[in-house]
Amino acid sequence: MPLEEVDETETGLRARLVDVGVDLVAQEGAQALTLREIARRAGVSHGAPRRYFPTHLELLSAIARRGFAELGKRASAVVEHGDGPAPAREQLASLAGAYLQFALDSRGMYELMFRHDLLESGHLGLRDTSLPLFGRLVELVGVARPDLDARLVAGALWANLHGIAQLWNWGSLQLATGAEDFAPLLHAALDAHLGSGE
C-alpha cells in the first residue's frame, strides 16, 4: 500500500504538502525546503509532490504565496483600523512596521518570499500576491508626497526596509547602531525618503 492515503483528495494532499512546507520553512529556513524532505514530513512517497507541483519552483511558490497572504493580512490590519483613515505618513509607518515585524517573526518565510527566482516566475502567480502590497505602498507615498515620483520613492523605501530587515535579522544593525529595536531605523528611513514628519 502506498504511503499516501488513498481516500485523500488531490486538493487535500496538495494543501498538506504546502502546510508541511510552511512549517518546515518556519522551523529550519528556506534551505530546508527540498521535495524529498517535504514528502517525508507529509508521509508520502518522495515522488508524490511532483504530481501536484511538477517543479520544485512551483511548490516553493505555493509556500511563498502563503507568506505573502499572511503579510498582506498583517498590513491590512494595521492600515485599516480605527474610526477613520489615519494620515498617509502614519499609515506608511504602520505598514513599514508590520513589514519589519513580519521579517523578524517569520525569518525563513521572509527569506523565501523575496527570492528573485520566485518573483521572476510570473506564470506561477506569485506576482499577483506580492504586487498589491507594493501598490498600497505606492499609493500611500503618493498621498504623503504628491510632489515626488511615488513609484520610485516607494521602491527606494521598500529596498531600505528590506535592508533593515535583513541586517536586523543578521544582528548587524544592532551591533553597528546600538539600537535595541528597529523603530528608530524605521523612522529614519521614512524621513530619508519622505522628508521629516511634522
N, C-alpha and C positions, 0 to 999 in steps of 0.2 A: 504494500500500500504506500503511495507516495506520501511525502511529508505534509503536503498541503491537505487541508480538509476538503473533501470532495464536495461538500454542500456550501462552501463559501462562495459567494458571488464574486464575479470578476471585480466589480467596483469595491467590494469589501476587502479583497486581498490587495488591490491597488492602494486603497486608503491605508491599510495596515502597513504596507511597505513604506509609505510616506510617513506615517506615525512613528515607525521604528527609526527612520532616518532623522526625523525631528528630534527624537530622544537621544539618538546617538551623537548628533552634532552638538547638542546641549551638554552631553557628558564628556565627550572626547575631542570635539573640534572637527572642523571640516575635513582634515586629513584622514579621519577615520571612516569617511563615507565611501566604502567600497561596496560594489554589488554583492560580493560574497559575504561580507560582514552583515549587511542589511538583511540578506536572505537568511543567514544563520540565526540572527536575533528574531526574525519573523517566524522561524520554524518551518521554512520552506526550502526546497532544493535550490542550489546555487544558480541554476538556470531559470528559475521561476520569475525573477524580476524582469527578465528580457521579454516575457510575454506581454507585459504591461508597459514597460519602458524599454523600447528597442535599443536605446543607447544609455550609457551611464549619465550623459549630459541631461537627458530628459528626466531621469529620476532626480538628479541634483536640482534641476529647475523646479520640479514639483515641490521639493523640500524647501527651496528658497522662496517659492511663492507663498508658503505658509508664513515665513518670516516677514515678508512684505505685508501680508494681511494683518499680522499682529502689530507691526509698526504703524500701519495705517489706522488701526483701531486706537492705538495709544495717541497718535497725533490728533485724531478726531476728538478724542475725549478731552484733551487739554485745550484745543482751539474752540470747540463748540460747547462751552459750559457757561454757566452764569445766566443772568437775566437778559443780557443782550451782547452783541459782539464787542469785544474789547478793541482798543486801538490796534492798528496793524502791527506796530512795533512790539506791543505786548504779546500779540498772537505769535509773532515771529520768535520771540524769546521763549514762549511756551512750546512751540513746535520744535525749536532747536534743542531745548532742554529734554523733551521727550525722545528726540533722536539720540542724543548723547546717553541718556539713561538706558535706552534700549541697547546701545552698543556695550554698555557696562554689564547689563543684566544677561545678555544673550551673545556672548563673545563669539562662540563658534558659528551661530547662525548669522551674525553680523558679517563675519569674515566670508561666509559662503555667499551671502546676498550680493556682495559687491565685487565678486569675481568677474573680471571683464569678459571672460569667455562665455559666461552665462548671460550677461546682459546683452551681449552681441548677438545672441541667438534669438532674433525677433520672431522667428516662426514657432518658437516654443511658448510664446505668450507672456514671457516674464516682463517685457516692457509694459504690457497692459496693466500690470500690477504695480510697477515701480514708478512710472511716469506721472500718474495723478498726484502723488505726493510732491514731486518736483514742481508740478503745475501749481499746486497750492502755495508753495514757497515763492514762485514767480509772481503769483497774484498778490500775495502779501507785500512783497518787496515793491511792486508797482504802486500799491496804495501808500505805503510808507514813504517812498521816494519816487514820485511820478516824474521827476526830472532826470532819472537815470535809466539806462537800458536794463530793465528788470530781469531779463533772462540771463544776461551776463553777470549781473550782480548776484543773482540767486545762485548761479553756477559757482562763482568765486566763494560765496558764503558756504555753500554745500561742501566745496573742496576743503575749506577751512575747518568746518565742523568734522568732516571725515578725518582730517589730520589730527584734530584734537582727540577724537575718539580712539584712533589707532595709537597715538603716542601716550594717551592716558592708560589704555589697556596694557601697554608695554611697560608702564611705570616711568617713562622718560620725562613726561611733563612734571610729575610730582617732584622728581629729582632736580630738574632744571629750575623750576619756579618756586618750589616750596609750598605750592598750593595744596590744600587739604581736600578740596573738591573742585569740580570743573566750572562752577558758576562764574568766578571772576574771568576765566578764559572765555566763556561764552559771551559775557557782556563786552569784553574787549573785542571779540570777533564782530559782534553786532555794531559796535562803534566804528570799527575799522571799515566796514562795508556800507554802513548806512549813515555815518556821522554820529556825533554824540547825541544821545537822547536828552530830551528836556528833563 
